[in-house]
């Protein structure tokens, strides 16, 4: 049996890498913040409309 005098060293991969940093709200450009607010408001409005429509169909089915 042959024994290696200098075995190759394996490198261990990092299992837990640091999370990428996310931009702070105040650091975003004004236009990006305004567009984000508009999109969030639109999403909330559409969600509430879906919930109201769902409730009205449930109430109609109960009668």
N, C-alpha and C positions, 0 to 999 in steps of 0.2 A: 504494500500500500504506500502510495506516495503522499507526503505531507507538504502542503504549500508553506513556504517560509514567510510570505507576505500576502495574506489573503486580501482580497478587494474589500474595501469598506463600503457597505451599503448606506445610502443616505435615507434617513427616515423623513417621510413626508409629514408636514404639519397637519394634524387633524382639525385643529381649531384655529382657523385663520381669523384675523381681526376683521370686524365688520366694516364695510366702507362707510365713510362719514356721509351723512345726509345734510343737505344745505339747510341752514336756518331760515325760517320764514322771513325775518327782517332782511336777510341778505339777498333774497330773490328780487329781481327787477319788479318795479311797480306794475308793469303790464302783465307779467306772469301772475302776480298776486291777484289782480283784478279779474283775469280770465279764470283763475282757479275758483274764486268766490262765485263768479257767474255759473260755472259748471256745477259746483256743489249745490247752489241754490236750485238749479234746474233738476239735478238728480233728486233732491229732496222733494221738490214739487211733483215730479213724476211718480215717485214712490208713494206719496200721500194720495195721489189720484188713483193709483192701482189699489191701494188699501181701501179707499172709499168704494171703488167699483166692486171689489171683492165682498165687502160688507153688504152692499145693496143686493148683490146676487144671492148671498146667503140668506138675507132677510126675505127675499122674494120666494126662495125655496122653502122657507119655514111656514109660509102661509098655506 
